[in-house]
Amino acid sequence: MASLASLSITRHTFEQIAALRFSYNATSLPELSTGVSTNFEEAIEGGANWSRLGTAIFGSRQALSNKNSSLY
């Protein structure tokens, strides 16, 4: 679980990103994608209208080992 201090910093960062987006004419930037499964609530409070929720929906992934990975 994240500490209250780190949640406060995260929330403040999301708010700063939203303010920056707004200062660059929000009509040309309709989406604000911030946050992931662990902090999407703070992202929404900070102005996000998109957030990545893969872990919340599908659960944690097993890490790929470099030796067995067919991706590289």
N, C-alpha and C positions, 0 to 999 in steps of 0.2 A: 504494500500500500504506500502511496506517495505521501510525503509529509505535507502539512498545511502550508509551510513556507514554499515548497516547490510548486504546489498547486497555485499559490498566489502569484508566483513568478510566471508560471505557464499562462494563467489567465491574463496577466498584464501583457505578456508577449502577444497573445492572440488579439487583444484590444489594440495594441500598437500596429499590428499587421492590418487590421480592419481600418484603422484611421489612415494608414498609408494608402490603402486601396481607395478609400473615399477621396483622398486628396488628389488622386490621379483620375478623377472623373469616373465614378462608379458605373455609369451607364455603359462605358466601353469595357468594363470588367465586371460582368454580372455575377460571376461565381467567386466565392472565397472559400478555398479548400484548405482547411487546417484541421489538425487533430487526428487522432487514431483511437482505437478501441479503448485505450486506457485514459484518455482525456477529452473525449468528444463532448462531454457536458460543458467543460470550460471553453472549448472551441465554439460551441453554439452560443454560449453567453457572451463570447468575444466577437460575435458577428458572423461566424461561418455558416454557409448554407450547403457545404459539402464536407464530409468527413469520412475517413477510411475506417471501416468497421469489420474488416476481415476476421480478426481474432474473435471478436464478440459473436460473430455469426457462425464461423466454421471451427473455432477453437485454435489452439496453438499448433504450429507446424513443427515437425521434427526437422532439426537442422540437417542439411546435406553435408556429408563428409566430402572433402576434396577428392579423395581417392575413388569414391564410388559415384561421383557426379558425372552424368552424361551431358551436362550443360556446357562443359568447357572442352 
